[in-house]
């Protein structure tokens, strides 16, 4: 089990610099970390997005502490999707980071923290939804199957970002 994004697993952190920049839909800015991109996605204000690029990931994370009025009104509804899109870019197949993620095999990934972030991770006593860890495991599993096909029917094992293998009811060859 991976319990913290420090030390040998520092590369799982959203603060870790990506091999290639992260891009947001409709935005030409190249964000160096998932944290930069995720924080920039909180607003449609292009000046604020550019300002986020002026500092490190810690600066980006703190940027909206005093600018809450600039956060887009649908943020709570889209933040999981935005995070997933950013993580998919960071761990895109063929990159060193995707390989490292694959090498975690089937280990459970928990974003353990001491700052009580129980939405994206878990605090040290095991309380939290661990959405970040769950997204990383989802991407790891989908990357494993991407491009694979069923030996019986030739159907793709991953379609529209969802694993359909083992096919269960999806494949007529499974009884």
Residue, then its C-alpha position, 0 to 999 in steps of 0.5 A: x500500500x502506498x500511504x503518502x506521496x513523499x519520498x519514493x512516491x513523491x512523483x504521485x504528488x500534484x506538486x511534482x513537475x510533469x514531463x510535459x505541460x498540462x493544458x486546460x480546454x480552451x486555454x493556451x497556458x502550459x501548466x508545469x504541474x497538476x496543481x497549477x492546472x487544477x487551481x487555474x481551472x477554478x476560474x475563467x479569469x485569464x489574468x488569474x490563470x496567468x498569475x498562477x503560472x508566476x509561482x510554484x505549486x504551493x503559490x498556485x494552491x494558495x492563490x484562491x484563499x483570498x480570491x474566493x469570489x473568482x471561483x467559477x460557480x460550477x466548481x464543486x460539480x466539475x472539480x473531480x472531472x478536472x482533476x481526472x483530466x489533469x491526471x490523465x495528461x500527467x500519466x499519459x501512456x508512453x511517459x516515464x510517469x505512466x510507467x512508474x504508475x503501472x509499476x505500482x501494480x495493484x497496490x492501493x494508493x492513498x493520499x495520506x496527509x496531515x492537513x486534514x484533506x479528507x476529500x482528496x486524501x485521508x488524514x493519518x487516522x484513515x478518515x477521508x474519501x481519497x478521491x486522488x488515490x482512487x483516480x490514480x488507481x483508475x488511470x493505472x488500471x485503464x492504462x494497463x488495458x488500453x489498446x488491448x483486445x479480447x482474444x475471443x471477439x476482438x473487442x477493445x478492453x477499454x472504451x470511452x475511458x472505461x474498462x470493459x474487460x473482463x467483459x462479463x456481460x459485454x462479451x458473448x464468449x463469457x458464459 
